[in-house]
């Protein structure tokens, strides 16, 4: 193909890729509205006809997700389509728009090939567009697709007074069937109506989730009413009695004592108040997060009948019982490893809030936890929007003496969309938690809240894990250092991440001095940048002076520390120290350090001999003689090796690795650096296949072998 034809194809593919991103992004609000409607109308005690109407909407939402993912159109539309599917994920006879996520991925791969043939680098705008499409798929559409699976499981788990079982069966790509039974009798059997545009009977460009309502016109006769009097039969079979009450025995793991409590409290079949108290007394199974089945009233009890049962957990009321069960099913899991009656809350996994306002949601979660008689060990709210009202409620719960949050040991709050100016409020509240051990505040802007950060690190003396990655700590360095000094004094800290922050050199020098006395499991300083201060030249000249660093896993990926001569000299001393217990050393870099200090680090790695994961990609300045020592002595326990050598050293290094045969090596990645200006066609490594074959034959433990040729200006596989 001529160059002009390649350029024309490149332009056409780039235009289509932009159309893919715009189309998929435009679908997101519609997809969210459709899922919200689907979840909203999934209720307890639905009639078979109501479930059938809900099933029709479910199929349409699934078809919408297929259109977003694969670009496959299954319903009538007036839209005109310019592109065809670029993948084989669609059916052969399907109508496609060529603008699905799968089409976007195929276009990205094709553009990679075209640019390689043109021997050009991709423009930054195209790289950005590809990243945006990947992020949109991973962070937005992925969770929405997961909600479809969750709502299907909820439908099959919910029980009704009008049927005994409901199954949603997927036979294949488009064959979906709903079957509702009353014991062995099939009450309703329904399949999808539309398989393709040609067979679709829906209105053109229909959006059935808009103003969707379930028509209650066909309601079957109510089931036969059970006797109102409760007969206590001491010798009755426990499982049979539970089944007569409509309880799924496998879902409710109760012992004889629990059954006796039911009898003592006078449980009446199909009574709403009783079933709610039952949910309080006996939390859902620890092996299943699905809500326990409930049965709504099928008769009106007489006024003189006492249906009350003792309230548990400070008399918490069950006005929103259905919501409580949803919260227990989707957001709360027991934590046996924490010891005692503890649980974990996945606040972001709870999506079926209905009309509950944001300021009341956290309180609803706490009410749900209270019904289980458990305390909260871990609270997670990653990657979500958190309003000021929600955070205020959370803070109030932390500071309450009798709150279930008082024993909180782990808080995961990565990348939450919260007003940066309000962070002082939750940070100060966290100091009130005496058992707090793990804090993850990564990807939140904490600049301007130095005193609050220092108070958190100082007053929470049991902290073992701190994650402040990409928190904008440049303006609060002194407070962070003071807090970490307090953590070092307490001696409990095991994991510390300050990755992707900019610090002054003086801070970094003092940080390593502070950490000398700690035995850390992990230290993460990836992408740490050194901030220069023209007004403090003495700080620029500060030298790293630590001779021991008791860190098991050290991550310095693309950090400015790698090219710092003073730091490398100190690191070499630390690796050679008798107290060194390092297992992971990750130091990939875009730039080479000075040869002599780097040679000393690698010599100490060779003498140490106990590194299990070594990553020095991009550091092609390592001489062949040093690699000989490292391969012969330094990687005896190494499981993963990632390294870079110059093109003249590649074959000798492969031969050396083949002769040494490290006994534990499972993964090996070698980057071969060619001089700047080398044509990309010369970086293809024609001997790579031969090298892979030889290494696989020589080292039986090797499961993954990669070779990549590149130049400093651009890489090529």
C-alpha positions as CSV (number, residue, x, y, z in Angstrom):
1,X,0.0,0.0,0.0
2,X,1.3,3.4,-0.9
3,X,2.2,6.1,1.6
4,X,-0.7,8.3,0.5
5,X,-3.2,5.4,0.9
6,X,-1.8,4.7,4.4
7,X,-2.2,8.4,5.4
8,X,-5.7,8.4,4.1
9,X,-6.6,5.3,6.0
10,X,-4.9,6.7,9.1
11,X,-7.0,9.9,8.9
12,X,-10.2,7.9,8.4
13,X,-9.5,5.6,11.4
14,X,-8.7,8.6,13.6
15,X,-11.9,10.3,12.7
16,X,-13.9,7.1,13.4
17,X,-12.1,6.7,16.8
18,X,-13.2,10.2,17.7
19,X,-16.7,9.3,16.7
20,X,-16.5,6.2,18.9
21,X,-15.5,8.2,22.0
22,X,-18.2,10.9,21.4
23,X,-20.9,8.2,20.9
24,X,-20.0,6.1,23.9
25,X,-19.7,9.1,26.2
26,X,-23.1,10.3,25.0
27,X,-24.6,7.0,25.9
28,X,-23.6,7.2,29.6
29,X,-26.4,9.4,31.0
30,X,-29.0,7.3,29.1
31,X,-27.4,4.1,30.4
32,X,-27.4,5.3,34.0
33,X,-31.1,6.5,33.8
34,X,-32.1,3.1,32.4
35,X,-30.3,1.2,35.1
36,X,-31.8,3.4,37.8
37,X,-35.3,2.8,36.5
38,X,-34.6,-0.9,36.3
39,X,-33.4,-1.1,39.9
40,X,-36.2,1.2,41.2
41,X,-39.0,-1.1,39.9
42,X,-37.5,-4.3,41.3
43,X,-39.6,-4.7,44.5
44,X,-40.5,-7.4,46.9
45,X,-43.7,-9.4,46.4
46,X,-44.1,-8.7,42.7
47,X,-46.8,-10.6,40.8
48,X,-45.8,-12.8,37.9
49,X,-47.3,-10.3,35.5
50,X,-45.3,-7.4,37.1
51,X,-42.1,-9.4,36.8
52,X,-42.9,-10.1,33.2
53,X,-43.2,-6.3,32.5
54,X,-39.9,-5.7,34.4
55,X,-38.3,-8.5,32.3
56,X,-39.2,-6.6,29.1
57,X,-37.4,-3.5,30.4
58,X,-34.4,-5.7,31.5
59,X,-34.0,-7.0,28.0
60,X,-34.0,-3.5,26.6
61,X,-31.4,-2.3,29.0
62,X,-29.2,-5.3,28.2
63,X,-29.6,-4.5,24.5
64,X,-28.5,-0.9,25.2
65,X,-25.4,-2.2,26.9
66,X,-24.7,-4.5,23.9
67,X,-25.0,-1.4,21.6
68,X,-22.5,0.5,23.7
69,X,-20.1,-2.4,24.0
70,X,-20.3,-4.0,20.6
71,X,-22.1,-1.5,18.4
72,X,-24.9,-4.0,17.7
73,X,-28.4,-2.5,17.0
74,X,-31.3,-4.8,17.9
75,X,-34.3,-2.4,17.7
76,X,-35.9,-0.1,15.1
77,X,-34.3,3.2,14.6
78,X,-34.2,6.1,12.1
79,X,-30.5,6.6,12.6
80,X,-28.2,6.1,9.6
81,X,-24.9,4.2,10.1
82,X,-21.7,5.0,8.2
83,X,-19.5,2.3,9.7
84,X,-19.5,-1.5,10.0
85,X,-18.3,-3.5,12.9
86,X,-14.6,-4.0,13.0
87,X,-14.7,-7.0,15.3
88,X,-16.1,-10.5,15.3
89,X,-17.9,-10.1,18.6
90,X,-21.2,-9.3,16.8
91,X,-23.5,-11.8,15.2
92,X,-23.0,-12.2,11.4
93,X,-26.5,-11.0,10.5
94,X,-26.6,-8.2,13.1
95,X,-27.0,-4.5,12.2
96,X,-24.0,-2.6,13.6
97,X,-22.9,1.1,13.8
98,X,-19.2,0.5,14.1
99,X,-19.1,2.8,17.1
100,X,-18.8,0.4,20.1
101,X,-16.1,0.0,22.7
102,X,-14.9,-3.1,20.9
103,X,-14.7,-1.1,17.6
104,X,-12.6,1.5,19.4
105,X,-10.1,-1.0,20.7
106,X,-9.8,-2.5,17.1
107,X,-9.2,1.0,15.7
108,X,-6.5,1.6,18.3
109,X,-4.7,-1.6,17.3
110,X,-5.0,-0.8,13.6
111,X,-3.6,2.8,14.2
112,X,-0.6,1.3,16.0
113,X,0.1,-0.8,12.9
114,X,-0.4,2.1,10.5
115,X,1.9,4.4,12.5
116,X,4.5,1.7,12.6
117,X,4.4,1.3,8.8
118,X,4.7,5.1,8.4
119,X,7.6,5.1,10.9
120,X,6.0,7.9,12.8
121,X,5.1,8.5,16.5
122,X,1.5,8.9,17.5
123,X,0.5,12.5,18.2
124,X,-0.1,13.3,21.8
125,X,-3.8,14.1,21.1
126,X,-4.3,10.5,19.8
127,X,-2.6,9.0,22.8
128,X,-4.8,11.1,25.1
129,X,-8.0,10.1,23.2
130,X,-7.0,6.4,23.6
131,X,-6.4,6.9,27.3
132,X,-9.8,8.7,27.7
133,X,-11.6,5.8,26.0
134,X,-9.9,3.3,28.2
135,X,-10.7,5.2,31.3
136,X,-14.3,5.7,30.2
137,X,-14.6,1.9,29.7
138,X,-12.9,0.9,32.9
139,X,-14.2,3.5,35.4
140,X,-17.7,4.3,34.1
141,X,-19.1,1.6,31.8
142,X,-17.5,-1.3,33.7
143,X,-19.4,-0.5,37.0
144,X,-22.6,0.1,35.0
145,X,-22.3,-3.3,33.3
146,X,-21.7,-4.9,36.7
147,X,-25.0,-3.4,38.0
148,X,-26.9,-5.4,35.3
149,X,-25.5,-8.6,36.7
150,X,-26.3,-7.5,40.2
151,X,-29.9,-6.7,39.4
152,X,-30.4,-10.1,37.7
153,X,-29.2,-11.8,40.9
154,X,-31.4,-9.6,43.0
155,X,-34.5,-10.6,40.9
156,X,-33.7,-14.3,41.4
157,X,-33.1,-13.9,45.1
158,X,-36.2,-11.9,46.0
159,X,-39.3,-13.9,47.0
160,X,-42.9,-13.2,46.7
161,X,-46.2,-14.3,48.2
162,X,-47.4,-15.0,44.6
163,X,-44.8,-17.5,43.4
164,X,-42.1,-19.7,44.9
165,X,-39.2,-19.3,42.3
166,X,-38.1,-17.0,39.6
167,X,-35.3,-17.8,37.1
168,X,-33.8,-15.6,34.5
169,X,-32.0,-18.0,32.1
170,X,-29.5,-16.9,29.4
171,X,-29.2,-19.6,26.8
172,X,-26.9,-17.7,24.5
173,X,-26.2,-14.3,23.1
174,X,-29.8,-13.2,22.5
175,X,-31.8,-16.1,24.0
176,X,-33.0,-14.9,27.4
177,X,-36.0,-16.6,29.1
178,X,-37.9,-15.8,32.3
179,X,-39.6,-18.7,34.1
180,X,-41.8,-18.1,37.2
181,X,-43.1,-21.2,39.1
182,X,-45.4,-21.9,42.0
183,X,-43.8,-25.1,43.3
184,X,-43.8,-27.3,40.1
185,X,-46.4,-25.3,38.2
186,X,-45.1,-22.8,35.7
187,X,-47.0,-19.5,36.2
188,X,-45.2,-17.5,33.5
189,X,-42.7,-18.2,30.8
190,X,-41.5,-15.3,28.7
191,X,-38.8,-14.7,26.1
192,X,-37.4,-11.6,24.4
193,X,-39.6,-10.3,21.6
194,X,-36.9,-8.6,19.4
195,X,-33.8,-10.3,18.1
196,X,-33.0,-7.8,15.3
197,X,-34.2,-4.7,13.5
198,X,-36.1,-6.8,11.0
199,X,-38.1,-8.6,13.7
200,X,-38.5,-5.7,16.1
201,X,-42.0,-4.6,17.1
202,X,-41.0,-1.7,19.3
203,X,-41.7,1.9,18.4
204,X,-38.9,3.6,16.4
205,X,-36.1,4.8,18.7
206,X,-38.1,3.8,21.7
207,X,-36.7,4.5,25.2
208,X,-39.0,2.4,27.4
209,X,-37.1,3.3,30.6
210,X,-38.5,6.9,30.3
211,X,-41.7,7.2,32.4
212,X,-41.7,3.4,32.9
213,X,-44.5,2.1,35.1
214,X,-45.6,-1.4,35.9
215,X,-49.2,-1.9,35.1
216,X,-51.0,-3.5,38.1
217,X,-54.1,-4.6,36.0
218,X,-53.6,-8.3,36.4
219,X,-53.2,-9.3,40.0
220,X,-53.7,-13.0,40.8
221,X,-55.8,-14.1,43.7
222,X,-54.0,-14.0,47.0
223,X,-52.6,-17.3,48.3
224,X,-54.5,-19.4,50.8
225,X,-54.3,-17.8,54.3
226,X,-52.6,-19.9,56.9
227,X,-54.2,-20.3,60.3
228,X,-53.7,-17.2,62.5
229,X,-53.1,-19.1,65.6
230,X,-49.6,-20.1,66.4
231,X,-49.1,-23.7,67.5
232,X,-45.9,-24.4,69.3
233,X,-44.8,-27.9,68.6
234,X,-41.6,-28.7,70.5
235,X,-40.6,-31.7,68.4
236,X,-41.4,-30.4,65.0
237,X,-38.6,-30.6,62.4
238,X,-36.8,-27.3,62.3
239,X,-36.1,-27.2,58.6
240,X,-39.7,-28.1,57.7
241,X,-41.1,-25.4,60.0
242,X,-38.8,-22.8,58.4
243,X,-39.9,-23.9,54.9
244,X,-43.5,-23.5,55.9
245,X,-42.7,-19.9,56.9
246,X,-41.3,-19.2,53.5
247,X,-37.7,-19.2,54.6
248,X,-34.8,-20.5,52.4
249,X,-33.1,-22.9,54.7
250,X,-29.7,-22.8,52.9
251,X,-29.8,-19.0,53.1
252,X,-30.5,-18.8,56.9
253,X,-28.0,-20.8,59.0
254,X,-29.7,-21.0,62.4
255,X,-29.2,-23.4,65.3
256,X,-31.7,-24.9,67.7
257,X,-31.3,-21.9,70.0
258,X,-32.3,-19.5,67.3
259,X,-35.3,-21.5,66.5
260,X,-36.4,-21.5,70.1
261,X,-36.1,-17.7,70.1
262,X,-38.5,-17.6,67.2
263,X,-41.0,-19.7,69.0
264,X,-40.7,-17.7,72.2
265,X,-41.3,-14.4,70.4
266,X,-44.4,-15.8,68.7
267,X,-43.5,-15.5,65.0
268,X,-46.7,-15.4,62.9
269,X,-46.4,-16.6,59.3
270,X,-46.4,-13.8,56.7
271,X,-46.5,-11.1,59.4
272,X,-44.5,-8.0,58.3
273,X,-43.5,-6.9,61.8
274,X,-42.4,-10.3,62.8
275,X,-40.3,-10.8,59.7
276,X,-38.5,-7.5,60.4
277,X,-37.8,-8.5,64.0
278,X,-36.6,-11.8,62.6
279,X,-34.1,-9.9,60.4
280,X,-32.8,-8.1,63.5
281,X,-32.4,-11.2,65.5
282,X,-30.8,-13.4,62.9
283,X,-28.5,-11.6,60.4
284,X,-28.0,-12.9,56.8
285,X,-25.7,-15.8,56.2
286,X,-22.0,-15.0,56.3
287,X,-21.5,-17.1,53.1
288,X,-24.1,-15.2,51.1
289,X,-24.6,-11.5,50.7
290,X,-28.1,-11.9,49.1
291,X,-30.9,-10.5,51.4
292,X,-32.9,-13.1,53.2
293,X,-36.3,-13.8,51.7
294,X,-39.3,-11.9,53.1
295,X,-43.0,-12.5,52.9
296,X,-45.4,-9.5,53.0
297,X,-48.8,-9.8,54.9
298,X,-51.4,-11.8,53.1
299,X,-54.2,-11.1,55.6
300,X,-55.1,-8.4,58.0
301,X,-54.5,-9.6,61.6
302,X,-57.2,-8.7,64.2
303,X,-56.6,-5.6,66.2
304,X,-56.4,-7.5,69.5
305,X,-53.6,-9.7,68.3
306,X,-50.2,-8.6,69.7
307,X,-47.6,-8.8,66.9
308,X,-44.9,-6.9,68.6
309,X,-41.5,-8.5,69.3
310,X,-38.6,-7.2,71.4
311,X,-36.5,-4.6,69.6
312,X,-32.8,-5.3,69.5
313,X,-29.8,-2.9,69.1
314,X,-31.2,0.1,71.0
315,X,-34.7,-0.4,69.5
316,X,-33.7,0.5,65.9
317,X,-36.9,0.8,63.8
318,X,-37.4,-0.8,60.4
319,X,-39.4,1.8,58.5
320,X,-37.2,1.2,55.5
321,X,-36.8,-2.5,55.9
322,X,-36.4,-3.2,52.2
323,X,-33.6,-0.7,51.9
324,X,-31.9,-2.2,55.0
325,X,-31.9,-5.6,53.3
326,X,-30.5,-4.1,50.1
327,X,-27.7,-2.4,52.1
328,X,-26.9,-5.7,54.0
329,X,-26.8,-7.6,50.7
330,X,-24.7,-5.2,48.6
331,X,-22.6,-3.2,50.9
332,X,-21.8,-5.1,54.1
333,X,-19.8,-8.3,54.6
334,X,-18.6,-10.0,57.8
335,X,-14.9,-9.7,58.5
336,X,-14.0,-12.9,60.4
337,X,-10.2,-12.1,60.3
338,X,-10.8,-9.0,62.4
339,X,-11.9,-11.1,65.3
340,X,-15.3,-10.8,67.1
341,X,-18.4,-9.5,65.4
342,X,-16.9,-7.1,62.8
343,X,-17.9,-6.3,59.3
344,X,-16.7,-4.3,56.3
345,X,-18.8,-1.6,54.6
346,X,-18.4,-1.1,50.8
347,X,-20.3,2.2,50.7
348,X,-19.7,2.7,47.0
349,X,-21.3,-0.6,46.1
350,X,-24.7,0.5,47.4
351,X,-26.5,2.0,44.4
352,X,-30.3,1.4,45.0
353,X,-30.9,4.4,47.2
354,X,-34.2,5.3,45.6
355,X,-35.4,8.6,47.0
356,X,-33.2,8.6,50.1
357,X,-31.3,12.0,50.3
358,X,-27.6,11.9,50.4
359,X,-27.4,13.3,53.9
360,X,-29.4,10.3,55.2
361,X,-27.5,7.5,53.4
362,X,-24.7,7.0,55.8
363,X,-27.1,6.9,58.7
364,X,-29.1,4.2,56.9
365,X,-25.9,2.2,56.5
366,X,-25.2,2.5,60.2
367,X,-28.8,1.4,61.0
368,X,-28.3,-1.6,58.8
369,X,-25.1,-2.5,60.6
370,X,-26.8,-2.1,63.9
371,X,-29.3,-4.8,63.0
372,X,-26.5,-7.3,62.7
373,X,-25.0,-6.6,66.2
374,X,-21.6,-6.1,64.5
375,X,-19.1,-3.2,64.6
376,X,-17.5,-1.8,61.5
377,X,-13.9,-2.8,61.0
378,X,-13.3,-1.4,57.4
379,X,-15.1,1.5,55.7
380,X,-14.5,1.8,51.9
381,X,-15.7,4.6,49.6
382,X,-13.3,4.6,46.6
383,X,-13.8,6.6,43.4
384,X,-17.2,8.1,44.2
385,X,-19.0,11.4,44.8
386,X,-19.3,12.3,48.5
387,X,-21.4,15.4,49.4
388,X,-20.6,17.7,52.3
389,X,-23.8,16.5,54.0
390,X,-22.7,12.9,53.7
391,X,-19.2,13.6,55.1
392,X,-20.7,15.6,57.9
393,X,-22.9,12.6,58.9
394,X,-19.9,10.4,58.7
395,X,-17.9,12.7,60.9
396,X,-20.7,12.9,63.4
397,X,-20.9,9.1,63.5
398,X,-17.1,8.9,64.2
399,X,-17.3,11.3,67.1
400,X,-20.3,9.6,68.7
401,X,-19.3,7.5,71.7
402,X,-21.7,4.7,71.0
403,X,-21.3,4.5,67.2
404,X,-20.5,1.3,65.4
405,X,-17.6,3.3,63.8
406,X,-15.7,3.6,67.0
407,X,-13.7,0.3,66.5
408,X,-13.0,1.4,62.9
409,X,-9.5,0.0,61.9
410,X,-9.3,0.7,58.2
411,X,-10.5,3.7,56.1
412,X,-10.3,3.5,52.3
413,X,-11.2,6.8,50.7
414,X,-9.2,6.9,47.5
415,X,-10.1,9.5,44.9
416,X,-13.4,10.7,46.2
417,X,-15.1,13.7,44.7
418,X,-15.3,15.9,47.8
419,X,-14.7,19.7,48.3
420,X,-10.9,20.0,48.8
421,X,-11.4,22.9,51.2
422,X,-13.5,20.8,53.6
423,X,-10.9,18.0,54.2
424,X,-9.9,19.3,57.7
425,X,-13.3,18.2,59.1
426,X,-12.9,14.4,58.4
427,X,-9.1,14.5,59.0
428,X,-9.6,15.9,62.6
429,X,-12.4,13.4,63.2
430,X,-10.2,10.5,62.3
431,X,-8.0,11.3,65.3
432,X,-10.9,10.2,67.5
433,X,-10.6,6.6,66.4
434,X,-8.3,4.8,68.8
435,X,-8.2,1.6,66.8
436,X,-7.4,3.1,63.4
437,X,-4.6,1.2,61.7
438,X,-5.0,1.8,57.9
439,X,-5.7,5.1,56.1
440,X,-5.9,5.4,52.3
441,X,-6.5,9.0,51.2
442,X,-4.7,8.7,47.9
443,X,-5.7,10.9,44.9
444,X,-7.4,13.5,47.1
445,X,-6.2,17.1,47.3
446,X,-5.0,17.7,50.9
447,X,-2.9,20.8,50.3
448,X,-3.7,23.4,52.9
449,X,-4.6,20.9,55.6
450,X,-1.1,20.4,57.1
451,X,-2.1,20.7,60.8
452,X,-5.0,18.2,60.3
453,X,-2.6,15.7,58.6
454,X,0.0,16.1,61.3
455,X,-2.7,15.6,64.0
456,X,-3.9,12.4,62.3
457,X,-0.4,10.9,62.0
458,X,0.5,12.0,65.5
459,X,-2.6,11.0,67.5
460,X,-3.4,7.7,65.8
461,X,-0.6,5.8,67.4
462,X,-1.7,2.4,66.0
463,X,-1.3,3.4,62.3
464,X,0.4,0.6,60.3
465,X,-0.5,1.7,56.8
466,X,-0.6,5.2,55.3
467,X,-1.3,6.0,51.7
468,X,-1.0,9.6,50.6
469,X,-0.2,9.1,47.0
470,X,-0.9,12.1,44.7
471,X,-2.3,14.2,47.5
472,X,-0.6,17.5,46.7
473,X,1.6,17.5,49.7
474,X,4.0,20.1,48.4
475,X,2.7,22.9,50.7
476,X,2.4,20.7,53.8
477,X,5.8,19.0,53.8
478,X,6.8,20.0,57.3
479,X,3.5,18.8,58.8
480,X,3.8,15.5,57.0
481,X,7.4,15.0,58.2
482,X,6.4,15.8,61.8
483,X,3.6,13.3,61.7
484,X,5.8,10.6,60.2
485,X,8.3,11.3,62.9
486,X,5.6,10.6,65.5
487,X,4.7,7.4,63.6
488,X,8.3,6.3,63.7
489,X,8.4,6.9,67.5
490,X,5.3,4.8,67.9
491,X,7.0,2.0,65.9
492,X,3.9,0.5,64.4
493,X,4.2,1.8,60.8
494,X,4.6,-1.0,58.1
495,X,3.4,0.5,54.9
496,X,4.0,4.1,53.6
497,X,3.1,5.5,50.2
498,X,4.0,9.1,49.2
499,X,4.1,8.4,45.5
500,X,3.5,11.0,42.8
501,X,4.1,14.0,45.1
502,X,6.7,16.9,44.8
503,X,9.0,17.4,47.8
504,X,11.9,19.6,48.6
505,X,15.3,17.8,48.8
506,X,15.5,18.6,52.6
507,X,12.2,16.8,53.2
508,X,13.5,13.6,51.4
509,X,16.8,13.7,53.2
510,X,15.0,13.9,56.6
511,X,12.4,11.3,55.6
512,X,15.0,8.6,55.1
513,X,16.7,9.6,58.3
514,X,13.4,9.3,60.1
515,X,12.7,5.9,58.5
516,X,16.0,4.3,59.5
517,X,14.7,3.0,62.8
518,X,11.6,1.4,61.3
519,X,11.1,-2.0,59.8
520,X,8.8,-1.3,56.9
521,X,7.0,-3.9,54.8
522,X,6.6,-1.4,51.8
523,X,7.9,2.0,50.9
524,X,6.3,3.5,47.8
525,X,8.0,6.6,46.3
526,X,7.0,6.2,42.7
527,X,7.1,9.3,40.5
528,X,8.4,11.4,43.4
529,X,9.7,14.7,42.1
530,X,12.3,16.9,43.7
531,X,11.2,20.5,44.1
532,X,14.0,23.1,43.8
533,X,14.0,26.1,46.0
534,X,16.1,29.0,44.6
535,X,15.8,30.8,48.0
536,X,17.3,28.0,50.0
537,X,20.6,26.8,48.4
538,X,21.7,25.0,51.5
539,X,18.7,22.7,51.2
540,X,19.7,21.9,47.6
541,X,23.1,20.8,48.8
542,X,21.7,18.5,51.5
543,X,23.2,15.0,51.3
544,X,21.4,11.6,51.9
545,X,23.2,10.1,54.9
546,X,21.4,6.8,55.8
547,X,23.4,3.6,56.2
548,X,20.5,1.3,56.8
549,X,17.0,1.0,55.3
550,X,15.0,-1.9,56.6
551,X,12.4,-2.1,53.9
552,X,11.1,-5.3,52.4
553,X,9.6,-3.9,49.2
554,X,11.1,-0.6,47.9
555,X,9.3,1.1,44.9
556,X,11.2,4.0,43.3
557,X,9.7,3.8,39.8
558,X,10.6,6.9,37.7
559,X,11.5,8.8,40.8
560,X,14.1,11.6,40.7
561,X,15.9,9.8,43.5
562,X,17.3,7.3,40.9
563,X,19.5,9.9,39.3
564,X,20.6,11.4,42.6
565,X,24.3,10.5,43.2
566,X,24.0,11.1,47.0
567,X,20.9,8.9,47.2
568,X,22.5,6.0,45.3
569,X,25.6,6.1,47.5
570,X,23.4,5.8,50.6
571,X,21.2,3.1,49.0
572,X,24.3,1.0,48.3
573,X,25.3,1.2,51.9
574,X,21.8,0.2,53.0
575,X,21.7,-2.8,50.7
576,X,25.1,-3.9,52.0
577,X,24.1,-3.4,55.7
578,X,23.6,-6.6,57.8
579,X,20.1,-5.5,58.7
580,X,18.9,-5.4,55.1
581,X,15.9,-7.7,54.4
582,X,14.9,-6.3,51.0
583,X,12.9,-8.6,48.7
584,X,11.7,-6.1,46.0
585,X,13.7,-3.4,44.4
586,X,11.9,-1.5,41.6
587,X,13.8,1.3,40.0
588,X,12.7,1.7,36.3
589,X,13.7,5.1,34.9
590,X,13.6,7.3,31.8
591,X,17.2,8.6,32.5
592,X,20.5,6.9,33.3
593,X,22.3,7.9,36.5
594,X,26.0,8.3,36.7
595,X,27.8,5.0,36.1
596,X,30.0,4.8,39.2
597,X,27.3,5.2,42.0
598,X,24.9,3.0,40.0
599,X,27.6,0.3,39.6
600,X,28.1,0.3,43.4
601,X,24.3,-0.2,44.0
602,X,24.3,-3.2,41.6
603,X,27.5,-4.6,43.1
604,X,25.8,-4.6,46.5
605,X,22.7,-6.3,45.0
606,X,24.9,-9.0,43.6
607,X,26.6,-9.5,47.0
608,X,23.3,-9.4,48.8
609,X,21.8,-12.2,46.7
610,X,18.3,-12.3,48.3
611,X,16.3,-10.0,45.9
612,X,13.1,-11.7,44.7
613,X,11.9,-9.0,42.3
614,X,14.4,-6.7,40.5
615,X,13.2,-4.1,38.1
616,X,15.8,-1.8,36.6
617,X,14.2,-1.1,33.2
618,X,15.6,1.9,31.3
619,X,18.9,1.8,33.2
620,X,21.1,0.7,30.3
621,X,24.3,2.1,31.9
622,X,24.9,-1.1,33.8
623,X,28.2,-2.6,32.4
624,X,28.4,-6.2,31.3
625,X,30.8,-7.1,34.0
626,X,28.3,-6.0,36.7
627,X,25.6,-8.0,35.1
628,X,27.8,-11.0,35.2
629,X,28.1,-10.6,39.0
630,X,24.4,-10.0,39.4
631,X,23.3,-12.9,37.3
632,X,25.8,-15.3,38.9
633,X,25.2,-14.3,42.6
634,X,22.4,-11.7,42.9
635,X,19.4,-13.5,41.4
636,X,19.5,-16.9,43.1
637,X,16.2,-16.2,44.7
638,X,14.8,-13.9,42.1
639,X,11.3,-14.6,40.8
640,X,10.9,-11.7,38.4
641,X,13.7,-9.8,36.5
642,X,13.2,-6.7,34.4
643,X,16.3,-5.2,32.9
644,X,17.6,-3.1,30.1
645,X,20.9,-3.6,28.2
646,X,22.4,-2.0,25.1
647,X,22.0,-3.7,21.8
648,X,25.7,-4.9,21.8
649,X,25.2,-6.6,25.2
650,X,21.9,-8.3,24.4
651,X,23.2,-11.6,23.1
652,X,26.0,-12.0,25.7
653,X,23.5,-11.3,28.5
654,X,21.0,-13.9,27.1
655,X,23.8,-16.5,26.9
656,X,24.9,-15.7,30.4
657,X,21.4,-16.0,31.8
658,X,21.1,-19.3,29.9
659,X,24.2,-20.7,31.5
660,X,23.5,-19.4,35.0
661,X,19.9,-20.8,35.1
662,X,18.5,-19.0,38.1
663,X,16.5,-21.7,40.0
664,X,13.5,-19.5,41.0
665,X,13.1,-17.3,38.0
666,X,9.5,-17.2,36.6
667,X,9.3,-13.9,34.7
668,X,12.0,-12.2,32.6
669,X,11.6,-9.0,30.6
670,X,14.6,-7.6,28.7
671,X,14.6,-4.2,27.0
672,X,17.2,-3.8,24.3
673,X,18.3,-0.1,23.8
674,X,19.4,1.0,20.3
675,X,21.3,4.2,19.6
676,X,19.1,7.3,18.9
677,X,18.1,7.6,15.3
678,X,18.0,3.8,14.7
679,X,15.1,3.0,12.3
680,X,12.2,1.3,14.0
681,X,12.5,-1.7,11.6
682,X,15.9,-2.4,13.1
683,X,14.5,-2.6,16.6
684,X,12.3,-5.6,15.9
685,X,14.9,-8.0,17.4
686,X,14.9,-10.8,14.8
687,X,16.7,-13.1,17.3
688,X,14.0,-12.7,20.0
689,X,12.2,-15.9,19.0
690,X,15.5,-17.9,19.1
691,X,16.3,-16.4,22.5
692,X,12.9,-17.3,24.0
693,X,13.2,-20.8,22.8
694,X,16.7,-21.2,24.3
695,X,15.8,-19.7,27.6
696,X,12.6,-21.7,27.9
697,X,14.7,-24.9,27.4
698,X,17.4,-23.9,29.8
699,X,15.3,-22.5,32.6
700,X,12.3,-24.8,33.3
701,X,10.7,-22.4,35.8
702,X,10.4,-19.6,33.3
703,X,6.7,-18.9,32.5
704,X,6.9,-15.5,30.9
705,X,9.7,-14.2,28.6
706,X,9.5,-10.8,26.9
707,X,12.0,-8.9,24.6
708,X,11.5,-5.3,23.5
709,X,13.7,-3.2,21.3
710,X,13.5,0.5,21.5
711,X,15.4,3.8,21.2
712,X,15.4,6.7,23.7
713,X,13.1,8.7,21.3
714,X,10.4,6.1,20.9
715,X,9.8,2.4,21.5
716,X,8.8,-0.3,19.1
717,X,7.8,-3.9,19.8
